Amino acid sequence: MAPRREYLNLVLFDRPNGWSDKQRAYGSSPGSAFARIVDYAQQAERAKIDAFFKADFLGFNKNNIINDPSLLGEPLAVSAALASVTERIGLVVTASTSFFEPYNVARQIATLHNVSGGRAGWNAVTSFNGEVNFGPATLLPPTERYARAAEFIDVVIKLWDSWAVDALSFTDGQAPVVDPTKIRDIEHVGEYYSVEQALDVSRLVEDLPVVFQAGASDDGIRFAARFGEAVFVATPDLPHARTYYDKIKELVVAGGRHPDSLRVLPGIRTYVADSEQAALDEYREVFSEPNFYADRLKFLNREAPFFDFDGLDLDDVIPAERIPSRETLATSNRRVSRGLLLHDLVTEVDNITLRQFLQRIRGSGHLDVIGTPEQVADVFAEWFTLRASDGFTLHGGNSFDRLTDEVIPLLRDKGLVRNDYEGHTLRENLGLEPYHVRLG
């Protein structure tokens, strides 16, 4: 069974209204924070969106506290709770290959997969931060982080597949029957991990969870092309998107996989209003937020610390010597890809001021689409039709309501999104092949 690319795949980021979210009236109680996440997930499910994605940051990010203190939470626990209040939408959780252990990740996500009826996805990240809280004391270089991650994913998949699909059998009115001969120890001994036994979580769903990735550096793209079934990426415009899409799909094919066995899902923020000017006005509102420029400078310091804007006023033109070379950015021990993208965004505009640059990166390198519902829907359609993406990760904007109630119905009229979920598992609804096809 080959993968199918029939519809736009849409995954909802856990803060779908972005900066404006904290303005919404949800009350002010401990329970209101989770109630808001439930509302988003259920609204996304009504719109037939493929999955709800709970991101993670392994550290105490004070910017998140400033922008919205109520939405922080551990991804697995939040997603497990969402499994009980949703029925069809996928639940994608982030878990680090640098700071966690494969046996724990395998059993946790397998359990989520079971309790949700096959709706789990794992966003496997190597992490570019977290060492101050999780250890080791020094962050491993990117190449070694990816080597460790490759073995980590290999172990997790072996563990998920250590139970044959028919190891358990069920008959109405009788207790389940297990065939121990169909549960095999994985006996893995590698450079980084030694794992002997089978997974201690029963296989209640025939197919395996979906592996997501977020590779954008050269190492990351190769890694995603090898292991990923969906990839999150920041591509701020069509040229960047098409270059990335073509590159990663070529690597997927070179690795012996069907090109549609990996879904490319760029981040997108939508600003929807009755007119293009009204949408643009709403887009610009965030620039008057008291913390906006300070927040973007902190983002730069975290994502691309080689940039030097000390002493510059917002309306100063950024001197060329303050912009690091691509070669310098490539030496970062943290996230190389975002620094290189930011380099493009600052050098593509002549005589750009610091204010203009910080406004330009308001979406952290993701695509911003501004306009009427029809204009926004046309951008979704264009990227999908031109194979610049297989769908999008919905990172917010000015109104999640307008996206689900006005833009998505237009995409449905175009035949680009489903009328209803085709299957019960995340893998089925993404149009991906059964994992046993990949395992051979």
VMD Tcl script that draws the C-alpha trace (Angstrom):
set ca {
  {0.00 0.00 0.00}
  {1.63 3.24 -1.17}
  {1.14 6.50 0.71}
  {-1.45 8.84 -0.74}
  {-1.18 12.63 -1.10}
  {-4.81 13.54 -1.60}
  {-5.44 16.26 0.95}
  {-3.56 19.01 2.73}
  {-2.36 17.64 6.07}
  {-2.96 20.14 8.86}
  {-1.46 19.94 12.35}
  {-2.44 22.40 15.06}
  {0.30 23.92 17.20}
  {-0.70 24.17 20.86}
  {-1.05 27.97 20.83}
  {-3.29 28.61 17.83}
  {-3.94 32.27 18.55}
  {-0.34 33.17 19.29}
  {0.19 36.59 20.79}
  {-3.53 37.42 20.89}
  {-4.36 34.28 22.88}
  {-3.76 35.85 26.27}
  {-6.37 38.49 25.44}
  {-9.15 35.92 25.25}
  {-11.63 35.77 28.10}
  {-11.29 32.31 29.58}
  {-11.44 33.37 33.19}
  {-8.51 33.24 35.56}
  {-8.36 29.95 37.40}
  {-6.00 26.97 37.32}
  {-8.59 24.92 35.47}
  {-9.10 27.53 32.77}
  {-5.69 26.85 31.20}
  {-6.38 23.22 30.40}
  {-9.98 24.03 29.45}
  {-8.58 26.31 26.77}
  {-6.37 23.53 25.36}
  {-9.37 21.18 25.32}
  {-11.38 23.78 23.43}
  {-8.64 24.14 20.81}
  {-8.26 20.39 20.32}
  {-12.02 19.83 20.03}
  {-12.42 22.78 17.65}
  {-9.60 21.36 15.52}
  {-11.31 17.97 15.53}
  {-14.58 19.51 14.35}
  {-12.62 21.07 11.47}
  {-11.15 17.60 10.67}
  {-7.57 18.76 11.30}
  {-5.14 15.84 11.36}
  {-3.42 16.34 14.69}
  {-2.88 18.49 17.77}
  {0.83 19.06 18.42}
  {2.15 19.74 21.92}
  {5.58 21.31 21.61}
  {8.21 21.28 24.33}
  {11.14 23.38 25.51}
  {13.45 21.67 27.99}
  {14.09 24.63 30.19}
  {12.40 27.50 31.94}
  {11.72 30.00 29.15}
  {10.77 33.25 30.83}
  {9.53 34.65 27.52}
  {6.76 32.04 27.55}
  {5.81 33.14 31.05}
  {5.61 36.77 29.94}
  {3.59 36.04 26.81}
  {1.21 33.50 28.29}
  {1.90 31.93 31.68}
  {-1.00 29.50 31.58}
  {-0.19 27.21 28.64}
  {2.98 25.55 29.88}
  {2.82 21.81 30.46}
  {4.50 18.47 29.90}
  {3.44 17.19 26.45}
  {2.70 13.55 27.25}
  {0.48 14.31 30.23}
  {-1.46 16.97 28.33}
  {-1.93 14.70 25.30}
  {-3.04 11.74 27.40}
  {-5.69 13.94 28.97}
  {-6.79 15.12 25.52}
  {-7.19 11.51 24.40}
  {-10.17 11.19 26.74}
  {-12.01 14.25 25.39}
  {-11.38 13.71 21.65}
  {-12.11 10.81 19.30}
  {-10.30 11.14 15.96}
  {-7.69 13.89 16.00}
  {-4.06 12.78 16.26}
  {-1.97 13.64 19.32}
  {1.69 14.47 18.64}
  {4.06 14.78 21.59}
  {7.64 16.01 21.68}
  {10.28 13.87 23.40}
  {14.02 14.50 23.28}
  {16.54 11.93 22.09}
  {19.31 13.79 23.92}
  {17.88 13.87 27.44}
  {15.48 10.92 27.67}
  {15.94 7.15 27.37}
  {14.50 5.11 24.48}
  {12.78 2.49 26.64}
  {10.86 5.14 28.56}
  {9.89 7.07 25.41}
  {8.80 3.85 23.69}
  {6.57 2.76 26.55}
  {5.08 6.22 27.12}
  {4.14 6.85 23.50}
  {2.96 3.26 23.01}
  {0.65 3.77 25.97}
  {-0.67 7.03 24.50}
  {-1.16 5.17 21.21}
  {-3.21 2.50 23.00}
  {-5.40 4.79 25.08}
  {-6.13 7.01 22.07}
  {-6.90 4.12 19.73}
  {-3.92 4.65 17.43}
  {-3.70 8.43 17.35}
  {-0.19 8.99 18.75}
  {2.72 10.69 17.04}
  {6.23 11.29 18.34}
  {8.09 14.48 17.47}
  {11.65 13.17 17.88}
  {13.94 16.12 18.58}
  {17.66 16.18 19.32}
  {17.21 19.34 21.46}
  {19.44 22.39 21.29}
  {18.94 23.26 24.94}
  {18.22 21.52 28.23}
  {21.64 20.50 29.42}
  {21.48 22.84 32.42}
  {18.45 20.95 33.73}
  {18.73 17.42 32.35}
  {22.44 16.93 31.85}
  {25.03 16.17 30.67}
  {26.61 19.44 31.70}
  {27.82 20.11 28.15}
  {25.56 19.91 25.11}
  {26.84 17.37 22.60}
  {27.82 18.73 19.14}
  {25.04 18.53 16.51}
  {26.64 15.67 14.57}
  {26.90 13.51 17.68}
  {23.37 14.45 18.78}
  {22.06 13.15 15.45}
  {24.15 9.97 15.66}
  {22.72 9.31 19.11}
  {19.22 10.15 17.87}
  {19.50 7.69 14.98}
  {20.22 4.84 17.36}
  {17.55 6.11 19.78}
  {14.82 5.96 17.10}
  {16.04 2.57 15.92}
  {15.66 1.22 19.46}
  {12.21 2.76 19.94}
  {10.87 1.26 16.71}
  {12.32 -2.15 17.57}
  {10.56 -1.93 20.93}
  {7.24 -0.89 19.39}
  {7.52 -3.80 16.97}
  {8.69 -6.35 19.58}
  {5.08 -7.53 19.88}
  {3.77 -9.13 16.69}
  {0.43 -7.73 15.58}
  {-1.26 -11.03 16.52}
  {0.56 -11.57 19.83}
  {-2.74 -10.77 21.55}
  {-6.08 -12.17 20.40}
  {-9.51 -11.08 21.55}
  {-12.82 -12.93 21.56}
  {-16.06 -11.37 22.75}
  {-16.94 -12.46 26.26}
  {-13.53 -13.98 26.94}
  {-10.28 -12.78 28.42}
  {-7.59 -11.77 25.91}
  {-5.12 -14.52 25.03}
  {-1.41 -13.90 24.63}
  {1.04 -15.95 22.56}
  {4.43 -15.42 24.27}
  {6.25 -16.81 21.23}
  {5.14 -13.72 19.31}
  {6.81 -11.32 21.74}
  {10.55 -11.10 21.10}
  {13.38 -9.45 23.00}
  {15.15 -6.86 20.87}
  {18.65 -7.62 22.25}
  {20.02 -4.29 21.04}
  {23.65 -3.43 21.76}
  {24.90 -0.26 20.12}
  {27.27 2.63 20.57}
  {24.94 4.59 22.87}
  {22.30 2.15 24.12}
  {21.96 -1.40 25.36}
  {18.38 -2.64 25.54}
  {17.67 -6.34 25.95}
  {14.00 -7.03 26.51}
  {10.77 -6.52 24.62}
  {8.55 -3.56 25.40}
  {6.45 -3.97 28.54}
  {3.41 -2.30 26.92}
  {0.89 -4.51 25.10}
  {0.33 -3.87 21.40}
  {-3.35 -3.02 21.28}
  {-3.17 -1.11 17.98}
  {-1.93 -2.92 14.88}
  {0.11 -0.11 13.38}
  {2.85 1.95 15.01}
  {2.83 5.61 16.07}
  {3.88 8.19 13.47}
  {7.41 9.62 13.72}
  {7.62 13.40 13.30}
  {10.83 15.39 12.97}
  {11.92 19.01 12.67}
  {15.13 18.82 10.64}
  {16.27 21.89 8.71}
  {20.08 21.92 8.92}
  {21.97 19.65 6.53}
  {22.30 17.02 9.27}
  {18.67 17.52 10.24}
  {17.36 17.16 6.70}
  {19.26 13.92 6.19}
  {17.98 12.66 9.53}
  {14.36 13.57 8.74}
  {14.60 12.00 5.29}
  {15.81 8.76 6.87}
  {13.45 8.43 9.84}
  {10.68 11.00 9.57}
  {7.14 10.45 8.36}
  {6.24 14.12 8.83}
  {8.58 17.06 9.27}
  {7.99 20.47 10.84}
  {9.99 23.27 9.22}
  {10.21 27.06 9.06}
  {10.09 28.32 5.44}
  {8.99 31.98 5.32}
  {8.27 32.21 1.58}
  {7.71 30.12 -1.53}
  {11.34 30.06 -2.78}
  {12.66 28.81 0.58}
  {9.83 26.29 0.76}
  {10.35 24.82 -2.70}
  {14.10 24.52 -2.18}
  {13.60 22.68 1.10}
  {10.82 20.46 -0.25}
  {12.79 19.37 -3.32}
  {15.93 18.69 -1.28}
  {14.33 16.56 1.39}
  {12.14 14.61 -1.05}
  {15.20 13.77 -3.16}
  {16.88 12.38 -0.04}
  {13.75 10.37 0.82}
  {13.80 8.77 -2.62}
  {17.56 8.19 -2.44}
  {16.95 6.28 0.77}
  {14.57 3.90 -1.01}
  {11.29 5.40 0.19}
  {8.30 6.76 -1.72}
  {8.48 10.58 -1.81}
  {5.03 10.86 -0.25}
  {6.05 8.69 2.73}
  {7.28 11.92 4.35}
  {4.91 14.84 4.89}
  {6.52 18.32 4.75}
  {4.53 20.65 7.03}
  {5.85 24.25 7.15}
  {4.70 26.49 9.95}
  {2.06 29.06 8.97}
  {0.39 31.97 10.75}
  {-2.84 33.31 9.29}
  {-4.26 36.81 9.71}
  {-7.80 36.77 8.38}
  {-10.20 39.72 8.08}
  {-12.93 41.03 5.80}
  {-10.40 43.02 3.79}
  {-6.68 42.76 3.15}
  {-6.07 46.10 4.85}
  {-8.01 45.07 7.96}
  {-5.99 41.86 8.12}
  {-2.76 43.82 7.76}
  {-3.84 46.16 10.57}
  {-4.44 43.16 12.84}
  {-1.08 41.67 11.82}
  {0.66 44.90 12.83}
  {-1.06 45.14 16.22}
  {1.58 42.94 17.82}
  {4.28 45.51 17.05}
  {2.75 47.76 19.72}
  {2.96 45.05 22.39}
  {5.24 46.34 25.16}
  {7.45 43.23 25.06}
  {7.55 42.62 21.31}
  {10.98 43.99 20.38}
  {12.63 42.82 23.59}
  {11.17 39.37 23.05}
  {12.47 39.17 19.47}
  {15.96 40.19 20.66}
  {15.86 37.42 23.26}
  {14.74 35.02 20.55}
  {17.75 36.01 18.44}
  {20.11 35.57 21.36}
  {18.75 32.08 21.95}
  {18.47 30.93 18.33}
  {21.42 32.73 16.73}
  {23.75 34.16 19.38}
  {26.39 35.23 16.83}
  {24.26 38.21 15.78}
  {25.46 41.38 17.51}
  {22.93 44.18 17.86}
  {24.21 45.66 21.12}
  {23.95 49.43 21.21}
  {21.77 49.71 18.09}
  {18.60 51.76 18.22}
  {15.55 50.23 16.58}
  {15.73 52.60 13.61}
  {19.47 52.17 12.99}
  {20.46 50.39 9.80}
  {22.14 47.11 10.74}
  {25.84 47.35 9.83}
  {27.12 44.47 7.70}
  {29.82 43.65 10.25}
  {27.11 42.95 12.87}
  {25.76 40.07 10.76}
  {27.66 36.78 11.14}
  {28.66 34.83 8.06}
  {26.93 31.58 7.17}
  {30.21 29.82 7.94}
  {30.23 31.26 11.46}
  {26.59 30.32 12.04}
  {27.32 26.77 10.92}
  {29.71 26.37 13.86}
  {26.90 26.78 16.40}
  {26.56 23.97 18.90}
  {22.85 24.64 19.16}
  {20.37 25.17 16.30}
  {22.24 25.84 13.05}
  {19.25 25.89 10.69}
  {17.39 28.76 12.34}
  {20.52 30.94 12.35}
  {21.04 30.35 8.63}
  {17.40 31.20 7.90}
  {17.67 34.40 9.96}
  {20.82 35.28 8.02}
  {18.78 35.08 4.79}
  {16.02 37.23 6.24}
  {18.38 40.02 7.30}
  {20.51 40.04 4.13}
  {17.68 39.84 1.57}
  {16.65 43.47 2.29}
  {19.07 46.31 1.56}
  {19.72 48.77 4.39}
  {17.36 46.99 6.73}
  {16.87 48.61 10.13}
  {16.83 46.68 13.38}
  {13.11 47.47 13.75}
  {12.35 46.15 10.27}
  {14.35 42.99 10.88}
  {12.66 42.26 14.21}
  {9.28 42.77 12.56}
  {10.35 40.53 9.69}
  {11.14 37.70 12.11}
  {8.00 38.10 14.20}
  {6.95 34.62 13.10}
  {10.33 33.07 13.97}
  {10.88 32.28 10.30}
  {7.45 30.77 9.64}
  {5.13 31.87 6.84}
  {2.76 34.76 7.57}
  {-0.36 34.93 5.36}
  {-2.44 38.09 5.55}
  {-5.75 38.72 3.81}
  {-9.36 37.77 3.30}
  {-10.48 34.14 3.77}
  {-10.28 33.68 -0.01}
  {-6.76 35.10 -0.21}
  {-5.53 32.93 2.64}
  {-7.12 29.80 1.18}
  {-5.45 30.55 -2.16}
  {-2.01 30.53 -0.49}
  {-2.70 27.15 1.12}
  {-3.78 25.81 -2.28}
  {-0.80 27.31 -4.14}
  {1.82 25.80 -1.82}
  {0.17 22.38 -1.96}
  {-0.34 22.42 -5.74}
  {3.22 23.59 -6.45}
  {4.63 20.97 -4.07}
  {6.14 23.48 -1.72}
  {4.40 21.65 1.11}
  {2.19 18.66 1.85}
  {0.23 20.69 4.37}
  {0.96 23.05 7.23}
  {1.58 23.31 10.94}
  {-0.92 25.92 12.14}
  {1.02 28.28 14.40}
  {-1.71 30.76 15.07}
  {-2.46 34.26 13.86}
  {-5.27 36.60 14.70}
  {-8.22 34.17 14.83}
  {-8.37 30.40 14.96}
  {-12.15 30.73 14.67}
  {-11.91 32.45 11.29}
  {-9.42 29.84 10.10}
  {-11.66 26.90 11.00}
  {-14.98 28.53 10.13}
  {-14.08 30.43 6.95}
  {-10.74 29.36 5.44}
  {-10.99 25.59 5.87}
  {-14.49 25.42 4.31}
  {-13.08 27.21 1.25}
  {-10.29 24.62 1.06}
  {-12.96 21.92 1.35}
  {-14.80 23.46 -1.59}
  {-11.54 23.25 -3.56}
  {-11.26 19.55 -2.68}
  {-8.04 20.13 -0.74}
  {-9.17 19.06 2.73}
  {-11.33 16.15 3.79}
  {-15.04 16.19 4.54}
  {-14.50 13.71 7.35}
  {-11.74 11.57 8.82}
  {-11.04 8.57 6.59}
  {-9.68 6.36 9.36}
  {-9.39 6.03 13.08}
  {-5.60 6.24 13.39}
  {-3.31 9.19 12.79}
  {-1.34 7.18 10.23}
  {-4.49 6.47 8.20}
  {-5.63 10.07 8.25}
  {-2.20 11.36 7.18}
  {-2.39 9.01 4.20}
  {0.80 7.19 5.23}
  {1.67 3.59 4.51}
  {1.44 1.00 7.30}
  {4.75 0.89 9.14}
  {5.30 -2.79 8.37}
  {5.75 -1.73 4.73}
  {8.78 0.31 5.80}
  {10.07 -2.45 8.04}
  {9.82 -4.91 5.17}
}
mol new
graphics top color blue
foreach p $ca { graphics top sphere $p radius 0.5 }
foreach p [lrange $ca 0 end-1] q [lrange $ca 1 end] { graphics top cylinder $p $q radius 0.2 }
display resetview
